[in-house]
Amino acid sequence: MNIKRSDIKAKALILRQKGKSIRDIEMRLKVPRSTLSGWLRDIPLTTKQKEKLFQNWRNALVVARKKAVLWHNEEKVKRLALAKVEARETLKKIKTNNIAILELALAMLYLGEGSKKAEETSMGNSDPLILKTFIAILKKVYEIDAARIRCELYLRADQNIQHMKIFWSKTLNIPIENFKNVNLDKRTANSKTYENYKGVCMVRYGNVAIKRKLLNISSLFCEKLIRI
């Protein structure tokens, strides 16, 4: 047993003299690091060996980070997939054709995103999905006259007005003639706009009664929940 241990120690010393890292020696000889630290503490390394070990450490760190990024990305994909499954399960319990549920959904959306000051029912956003939902529920619940919808664009200085009108008109299925006003932010003249940014579209419907009802529904609903 002692001879075997001495042989292993001798191999460890040789490997260290060749500039191998303690971790490498540990993996090769299956000797605990605490033992190796005692055996090898008096073995000096040359400057070249130290530089090589440092470079190997840096290379290993880069590889480890890449692996970590891949792992986190894979886990994120799994979490997103699970979230979608859970969302679908929740939606199965909700009757999305129920007018009361749709009106409540619109009221909560309006509480967060709708215009509170204007004497009309209006909402501005850069996310087409939010505005499409806003318009769809207005049509479904209140049977609004879509021809009365007016839109206003708020764009950055380098955005093409006509292109943005066409984009929002097609996206929201609103005639381009209903896009009356366009505001360009001159403060952005010296900066380039991200390709996917289409500005902010304000959808206006000249009926303040709807807005008042939505805000009352949302506030009363929240107050009721708080009291529970």
Secondary structure as UniProt FT lines:
FT   HELIX           2..17
FT   TURN            18..19
FT   HELIX           22..29
FT   HELIX           33..40
FT   TURN            41..42
FT   HELIX           47..92
FT   TURN            96..97
FT   HELIX           99..113
FT   STRAND          121..125
FT   HELIX           128..142
FT   HELIX           146..148
FT   STRAND          150..156
FT   TURN            157..158
FT   HELIX           161..172
FT   HELIX           176..178
FT   STRAND          179..185
FT   HELIX           186..188
FT   TURN            189..190
FT   TURN            195..196
FT   STRAND          200..205
FT   HELIX           208..227
//
